Amino acid sequence: MVTWNVATADPPEDVTSLLHLNSPKSPDLYVIGLQEVYSGPLRFMSDMAFDDPWSHLFMSTLAPLGYIKVSSIRMQGLLLLFFSKVDHVPFIRDIQATYTRTGIFHYWGNKGGVSIRLSFYGHMLCFLNCHLAAHMKYATERVDEFEYILDMQTFDSRKAPGILDHRLIFWFGDLNFRIEDHGMHFVRSCINNTTYNLLWSKDQLTMMKKKEPLLQEFEEGALDFQPTYKFDLNSDTYDSSGKKRKPAWTDRILWRMRPRTSPQYPLKICQDMYTSNMEYSISDHKPVVGTFTLELRKMYTSPLVRLQPEGDWSADIDAMVLYSPLQPFPSSTWDWIGLYKVGFTSMSDYITYTWVKDDEVSLNDELIQVYVSKEEIPVLGGECVLCYYSSTLECIIGISEPFKVSMKDRIV
């Protein structure tokens, strides 16, 4: 997980260090929450029509490594991205995303929260990326804003209609809590001596947890890293402007596991790492990274649909897809099967698609054939996969094994 207030900056060229891509163990999921993504009128309209530069960077970086963007949501400068290894995608269901404004009169979206909730192998997870009120004196207002977001965000689900109904919640972002009482000299001395523990008791979030029962339900790793705010741009120097803002741990990652969990399908969480990344200096904040291990028993182990190409595929001949439902699911006339290049970035990154019900050519109880016109098959060929998209469930429910599409024969 990554949280980063990017202060309207354009993305860096390389996010290898940010995403720990050189780590010996690659994660199954990436959750990336950004704040203050540039949202000027022209750029924002462009970003709504096309992927914003930050989303494009993460998608183009992770897709060749076998990850796809499963969901994303943006509210002005707040952006939340959820990536998964392709193998897990058919087991990620009940995906919904929403947002809540807490800016001026709860109308302006410069502050607030964006969330993505989903079922991961049957376990209900929710990821909430927040940007809360700034300035030292507004600690109580920050808690009020958090509670307002929790109250306002609801989902179309009997299992988990509200954020707090999910089995596991991650709450992260630029929460803007500051360090009280201690003077600038003492704070900077503790940072230089890496005696961060001397500052913890005056961290506002730590202080608010002592008197707010709701906050006590959330856990957080030790703040054993430098405060991530506020830096001079393009440097590792804390604010040297006339305002000389006091350093603070504004950027945080917390989590909450529901106390009552199913004994039949247990879910456990362990935080493996919690740190800042000092390498990036395009913003006055440093990014914060957390890695977690989820230990769970899968509530289901097979996808809803198994599908495969029939015979050889090329742009010279019409093709067939074979699919078989492995479990009952609510099929629809709007279901479709997409053809994707291996290394595709998101559900919308298909080469072509065919409506399942329109193009079915034979049917029995176990195996269904779907016709694909040769006019829709890529001329250049390559390694591809097929994905079945359920419009009712609003997610991919089956992915084929990779297969080769032959190049179109040249006419000499």
C-alpha positions in Angstrom: 0.0 0.0 0.0 1.1 3.5 -0.9 -0.1 6.9 0.3 1.4 10.1 -1.1 0.3 13.7 -1.2 1.9 14.6 -4.6 1.2 18.4 -4.3 0.0 18.8 -7.9 3.3 17.6 -9.3 3.6 15.5 -12.4 4.6 11.9 -11.8 8.3 10.9 -11.7 9.7 8.8 -14.5 10.4 5.8 -12.3 8.4 4.3 -9.4 10.5 1.1 -9.0 11.6 2.1 -5.5 8.1 3.3 -4.5 6.5 0.0 -5.4 9.4 -2.1 -4.2 9.6 -3.8 -7.6 13.1 -5.2 -6.8 11.8 -7.0 -3.7 12.4 -10.8 -3.9 8.7 -11.3 -3.1 6.1 -9.7 -5.4 2.8 -8.7 -3.7 -0.6 -10.1 -4.9 -2.3 -6.7 -4.6 -1.2 -3.0 -4.9 -3.4 -0.3 -3.3 -2.3 3.3 -4.2 -3.9 6.4 -2.6 -2.8 9.8 -3.8 -3.8 13.3 -2.7 -3.5 16.6 -4.4 -3.3 15.2 -7.9 -3.4 18.2 -10.2 -7.0 19.0 -11.0 -6.9 22.2 -13.0 -10.0 22.6 -15.2 -8.4 21.6 -18.5 -6.3 18.7 -17.0 -9.3 17.4 -15.0 -11.5 17.2 -18.0 -8.8 15.5 -20.0 -8.2 13.0 -17.1 -11.9 12.2 -17.0 -11.8 11.2 -20.7 -8.5 9.5 -20.5 -6.3 8.0 -17.8 -4.6 10.7 -15.7 -0.8 10.7 -15.9 -0.4 9.1 -12.5 -2.8 6.2 -13.3 -1.1 5.8 -16.6 2.3 5.5 -15.0 1.2 2.9 -12.5 -0.7 0.9 -15.1 2.2 0.9 -17.6 4.6 -0.1 -14.9 2.6 -2.9 -13.3 0.9 -4.4 -16.4 4.1 -6.0 -17.8 4.5 -7.6 -14.4 1.2 -9.3 -14.6 -1.1 -6.8 -12.7 -4.2 -5.2 -13.9 -6.1 -2.2 -12.6 -9.3 -3.8 -11.1 -10.9 -0.5 -9.9 -10.2 3.2 -9.4 -12.0 6.3 -8.3 -11.1 10.0 -8.3 -12.6 13.0 -6.6 -10.7 16.2 -7.7 -7.2 15.7 -6.3 -8.0 12.4 -4.5 -7.2 9.3 -6.5 -7.4 5.6 -5.4 -6.1 2.7 -7.5 -6.5 -1.0 -6.8 -4.3 -3.5 -8.7 -4.3 -7.3 -8.6 -2.3 -10.1 -10.1 -4.3 -11.5 -13.0 -4.7 -14.9 -11.3 -6.8 -13.3 -8.5 -9.1 -11.2 -10.7 -11.9 -13.8 -11.2 -12.1 -14.0 -7.4 -12.5 -10.3 -6.8 -16.2 -9.5 -6.8 -18.8 -7.0 -5.4 -16.6 -4.1 -6.5 -18.0 -0.7 -5.7 -16.4 2.7 -5.3 -17.7 6.0 -3.9 -16.6 9.4 -2.6 -17.5 12.0 0.0 -16.6 15.7 0.0 -15.7 17.4 3.2 -14.4 20.7 1.7 -16.3 24.0 2.0 -19.9 23.2 3.3 -19.3 19.6 2.3 -19.6 20.8 -1.3 -16.0 21.2 -2.4 -14.0 18.1 -3.1 -10.5 19.4 -2.3 -10.9 17.4 1.0 -12.8 14.2 1.8 -12.5 10.5 1.1 -12.6 8.1 -1.8 -13.1 4.4 -1.2 -13.1 1.0 -3.0 -14.8 -2.0 -1.4 -14.7 -5.5 -2.8 -15.0 -9.2 -1.9 -11.6 -11.0 -2.1 -12.2 -14.8 -2.1 -15.4 -14.0 -0.2 -13.8 -11.7 2.4 -15.2 -8.2 2.4 -12.4 -5.5 2.3 -12.7 -1.7 2.1 -9.9 0.8 1.3 -10.5 4.4 2.3 -8.2 7.1 1.1 -8.7 10.5 2.9 -7.4 14.0 2.8 -8.5 15.7 5.9 -8.5 19.3 7.2 -5.1 21.0 7.5 -3.4 23.1 10.2 -2.4 22.3 13.8 -5.6 23.5 15.6 -8.1 21.3 13.7 -7.4 17.8 15.2 -11.0 17.5 16.4 -12.3 18.6 13.1 -10.2 15.9 11.4 -11.9 13.2 13.5 -15.3 14.8 12.8 -14.6 14.6 9.1 -13.5 11.0 9.3 -16.7 10.1 11.1 -18.8 12.1 8.6 -17.2 10.1 5.7 -18.0 6.8 7.5 -21.6 7.9 8.0 -22.1 9.1 4.4 -20.5 6.3 2.4 -22.9 3.4 1.8 -22.8 0.5 -0.6 -25.4 -1.6 -2.4 -24.9 -4.7 -0.3 -26.7 -6.6 2.4 -23.4 -8.1 3.6 -21.6 -4.8 4.1 -23.7 -1.7 3.5 -21.3 0.7 5.4 -17.6 1.0 5.7 -17.5 -0.3 9.2 -19.4 -3.5 8.2 -16.4 -4.8 6.2 -14.3 -7.5 7.8 -11.1 -5.5 7.1 -10.8 -1.8 6.5 -7.7 0.1 5.5 -7.8 3.9 6.4 -4.9 5.9 4.9 -4.0 9.1 3.2 -2.9 12.7 4.2 -4.8 12.6 7.5 -3.0 15.9 8.4 -2.5 15.2 12.1 0.4 17.2 13.6 2.9 17.1 16.5 1.7 19.3 19.4 3.5 21.2 22.2 7.1 20.3 21.3 9.0 23.2 19.8 10.7 23.2 16.4 14.2 22.7 17.8 13.2 19.7 19.9 11.3 18.1 17.0 14.2 18.5 14.6 16.7 17.3 17.2 14.7 14.1 17.6 14.5 13.6 13.8 18.3 14.1 13.5 19.0 11.6 16.3 16.3 9.2 15.0 14.7 9.3 18.5 11.2 9.4 16.9 9.7 7.7 20.0 10.1 10.9 22.0 7.6 12.6 19.6 4.9 9.9 19.6 3.0 11.0 22.7 2.4 14.4 21.1 1.3 13.1 17.8 -2.3 14.3 17.4 -3.7 11.0 16.0 -2.1 9.1 18.9 -3.6 11.6 21.3 -7.0 11.5 19.8 -7.0 7.7 19.9 -6.9 7.9 23.7 -10.3 9.6 23.9 -12.1 8.5 20.7 -13.5 4.9 21.0 -13.8 4.6 17.2 -10.2 5.4 16.6 -9.2 2.8 19.2 -10.5 0.2 16.9 -7.9 1.1 14.3 -4.3 -0.3 14.5 -1.1 1.3 13.2 2.5 0.2 13.0 5.2 2.2 14.9 6.2 5.5 13.5 9.8 4.5 13.1 10.5 6.7 10.2 11.0 10.5 9.6 7.9 12.7 9.7 6.8 13.0 6.0 5.8 16.7 6.0 6.8 19.4 5.2 9.8 19.4 2.9 11.3 22.0 0.5 10.6 20.8 -3.0 13.3 18.8 -4.7 15.2 18.3 -1.4 15.3 16.4 1.9 15.3 19.6 3.9 12.3 20.4 6.1 10.4 23.7 5.4 12.9 26.5 5.3 10.4 29.1 4.2 9.3 32.0 6.4 6.5 29.9 7.8 8.9 27.1 8.9 6.1 24.6 9.4 6.8 22.0 12.1 7.5 18.4 10.7 4.7 16.0 11.2 3.5 12.4 10.4 0.6 13.6 8.3 0.7 10.6 6.0 -0.6 7.4 7.6 -1.8 3.9 7.0 -4.1 2.3 9.6 -6.4 -0.8 9.6 -9.3 -2.3 11.4 -10.3 -5.9 11.6 -13.9 -6.7 12.8 -13.7 -8.3 16.2 -16.2 -11.0 15.3 -14.9 -13.1 12.5 -16.1 -16.4 11.0 -14.4 -19.4 12.6 -15.0 -21.3 9.4 -13.3 -18.8 7.1 -10.7 -17.0 9.3 -8.9 -13.9 8.2 -5.7 -12.6 9.8 -3.5 -9.6 9.0 0.2 -8.9 9.8 2.0 -5.7 8.9 5.5 -6.6 7.5 6.7 -3.0 6.9 5.7 0.6 7.5 8.1 3.3 6.3 8.5 6.4 4.3 10.4 6.7 1.0 12.9 9.6 1.1 14.0 9.1 -2.5 11.1 11.1 -4.0 11.2 14.9 -3.7 8.8 16.3 -6.2 6.3 17.0 -3.4 6.5 18.7 0.0 5.4 15.3 1.3 7.3 12.0 1.2 5.3 8.9 0.3 4.5 6.3 2.9 4.5 2.6 2.1 3.1 -0.3 4.1 3.2 -4.0 3.2 0.8 -6.5 4.8 0.3 -10.3 4.8 -3.3 -11.5 4.7 -3.8 -15.0 5.8 -7.2 -16.3 4.8 -9.3 -19.3 4.0 -10.9 -18.9 0.6 -14.6 -19.1 0.6 -14.5 -20.3 -3.1 -11.6 -21.8 -5.1 -12.9 -21.9 -8.6 -14.1 -19.1 -10.9 -17.7 -18.8 -11.9 -16.8 -19.5 -15.6 -14.1 -21.5 -17.3 -13.4 -20.4 -20.9 -10.9 -21.3 -23.6 -10.3 -20.7 -27.3 -11.4 -23.5 -29.7 -8.8 -24.5 -32.2 -6.3 -22.2 -33.8 -6.9 -18.5 -33.8 -5.9 -16.0 -36.6 -7.2 -13.0 -38.4 -7.9 -15.2 -41.4 -10.7 -17.3 -40.0 -13.7 -16.9 -37.8 -13.1 -18.2 -34.3 -15.0 -19.9 -31.4 -14.8 -19.5 -27.7 -15.9 -22.4 -25.4 -17.1 -21.6 -21.9 -18.8 -23.5 -19.2 -20.4 -22.1 -16.0 -18.8 -23.8 -13.0 -21.3 -22.3 -10.5 -24.7 -20.6 -10.9 -24.4 -16.9 -11.5 -26.8 -14.2 -12.8 -26.1 -14.1 -16.5 -27.4 -11.3 -18.7 -27.8 -10.2 -22.3 -25.1 -7.6 -21.5 -22.4 -10.2 -20.6 -19.5 -10.1 -23.0 -16.2 -11.9 -23.6 -13.2 -9.8 -24.3 -10.0 -10.6 -26.1 -6.9 -9.1 -24.4 -3.2 -9.0 -25.1 -1.2 -10.6 -22.3 0.0 -7.8 -20.2 -3.3 -5.8 -20.5 -3.7 -2.9 -18.1 -7.4 -2.9 -17.1 -10.8 -4.3 -18.0 -11.3 -1.6 -20.7 -8.0 -2.5 -22.4 -9.5 -5.1 -24.7 -8.6 -5.7 -28.3 -12.2 -6.7 -29.2 -15.2 -8.2 -27.5 -18.3 -10.1 -28.4 -21.7 -10.1 -26.7 -22.2 -13.6 -25.2 -25.9 -14.0 -25.9 -25.9 -12.5 -29.3 -23.2 -14.8 -30.7 -23.9 -18.1 -29.0 -23.9 -20.8 -31.7 -24.6 -23.9 -29.7 -25.7 -24.6 -26.2 -26.0 -27.5 -23.8 -26.0 -27.7 -20.0 -22.2 -27.8 -19.6 -20.6 -26.2 -22.7 -21.4 -23.2 -24.7 -19.8 -21.9 -27.9 -19.6 -18.2 -28.8 -18.7 -17.0 -32.3 -16.0 -14.3 -32.9 -15.8 -12.8 -36.4 -12.3 -12.8 -38.0 -12.8 -9.1 -38.7 -12.5 -8.5 -35.0 -9.3 -10.6 -34.4 -6.0 -8.6 -34.4 -4.0 -8.8 -37.7 -0.6 -8.7 -35.9 -1.3 -11.7 -33.6 0.5 -12.3 -30.3 -0.1 -13.9 -26.9 -3.7 -13.3 -25.7 -6.3 -14.2 -23.1 -10.1 -14.3 -23.0 -12.0 -12.7 -20.2 -15.7 -13.2 -19.4 -17.3 -10.0 -18.0 -20.6 -10.3 -16.0 -22.6 -7.1 -16.4 -24.8 -8.0 -13.4 -21.8 -8.7 -11.1 -19.8 -5.9 -12.8 -16.5 -7.8 -12.8 -14.5 -10.4 -14.7 -15.6 -13.9 -13.6 -13.3 -16.0 -15.8 -10.0 -15.7 -17.6 -8.6 -18.2 -20.0 -5.0 -19.5 -20.1 -2.8 -17.5 -22.5 -2.9 -18.7 -26.1 -1.3 -17.6 -29.4 -3.2 -15.7 -32.1 -1.4 -16.2 -35.4 -0.5 -13.3 -37.7 -2.7 -12.7 -40.7 -1.3 -14.4 -43.8 0.2 -11.8 -46.2 -1.1 -11.7 -49.8 1.8 -11.6 -52.2 
